Amino acid sequence: MVQNQKVKVSDLTQYGICPRLVYFHAREPEHAELIRSGNERSMIERILLKELAFNLHKIREDLKKGEDPKEDAKSIIKDIADDVECIYKKELSEVAEDVLDDVKREFITRMTEDEEWSRKLLAGNELLELEEIHGYDREHTMVSEKLSLSGSVDKLINTDNEVIPCMIKTGKCPEYGVWRSDRVQLAAYALLIEEEFKTTVQRGFVEYIRTAKFRESPIRRKYRARVLQTLKHVKRIKNGAFPEKGVNAPCDNCAFVDRCDTKKTLLSVLFRK
């Protein structure tokens, strides 16, 4: 049994989906890298959307000042699509070229023709204004020896008065606020930031980039407590404890479903259950 297991913020997120994901990812990290058949297109789209979020300031600037803002924005979006093969070389190494090109074409067309998305980007928004004024550190990695926790926050904004974590999400946006899992993730980054920068993090932001919605979220005590509680559970799992399946575990789309059922059967026989 290995003690003092290092935990990543992504492990806490996996635990929220299903604790057994943590168990199998810890034991089969190479399997976790595999792309399941049929998921290539969605993976490419997520990569494109994330890279789009890292370039919002450029698109917003052109939409404001360009003589032909739509065409200028299209040029930037096309450059983003062209660059992902170099930036995400490992993730895209096994993807067929024709599939990648097809998804990129669809992405460029959809994002440049979505006038509502562009309008939202131009609307007054504190987060985008903070990014324009102060910039941000992309994918800032932090390590806490005290907590045995590490993580890489998508954007880290450092103003004169506060350090703010910002996460990019490519999925659906809730009607109000941010998803509970996103609140927990922000709280985890807050704990890491506070240790590194010797500060107190009051808030974070989530960019739901698909719909250009930017939500602020306070770092509340209950989510700090949830992080610490989940961290203890994850450490036990990484040390060998086989957890119960998550209540809403997405078994139909899980790459470990066969191993999960086999493990459960073996334990049932061992304990006569």
PyMOL commands that set and color helices and strands:
alter all, ss='L'
color gray80, all
select helices_A, chain A and resi 9-17+19-27+29-32+40-53+56-65+69-87+89-92+97-113+115-122+126-134+180-197+209-211+221-238+251-253+257-270
alter helices_A, ss='H'
color red, helices_A
select strands_A, chain A and resi 7-8+137-144+149-158+163-169+203-208+213-218
alter strands_A, ss='S'
color yellow, strands_A
deselect
rebuild
show_as cartoon
